[in-house]
Amino acid sequence: MDKTNNTIHSCTLTGQHVELVPLSQDHKNDLIDAVNDGSLWRLWYTNIPSPERMHAEIERRLGLLAAGSMVPFTVIDRPSGRIVGMTTYMNIDASGPRVEIGSTWYAQSVQRTPLNTEAKLLLLTHAFEQLNCLAVEFRTHFFNHQSRRAIERLGAKLDGVLRSHLRTPDGALRDTCVYSIIASEWPTVRTHLSWKITENKR
């Protein structure tokens, strides 16, 4: 956080299983390989970029970075050095501060591995301990049960459901589940996530 202008800047976050680095167009080809691992864009209840939309999606996220409303990351699997997905701080409210961790996707081959847990631990640690956030949100489609279970396993609590919240690319209405972790809950959540990584729990 830059105290002079209330902006959250790009950074690199490194763990044992994963490294989160600032998103760049230089990552496009590797991100296309990652999204092809499982044909992720075909899931109707997600908004994951298809290979032909990857350039535009990177540009969109970098535009939001320039506007101060998003900090986008490329996700790297540390053991292999392979780019495996994207994640962000988004809907940034610097006055709180408060952020949402979202617009996240991973190659199918690394889903439900310690990589996701550690990525969330790194993002949450930075948000609560460096940015001094009051709360961190997670949002997902009501029908994205895999994502909802993953968010709940982090220790986030359901705040509510925003009904007819927005339209999906095919024009359907989406009900959005809103979860959060607040600052007072963070020490317990941190202990829980650290244990999950140590014990290799999903």
Order of alpha helices (4+ residues) and beta strands (2+ residues): beta-beta-alpha-alpha-beta-beta-beta-alpha-beta-alpha-beta-beta-alpha
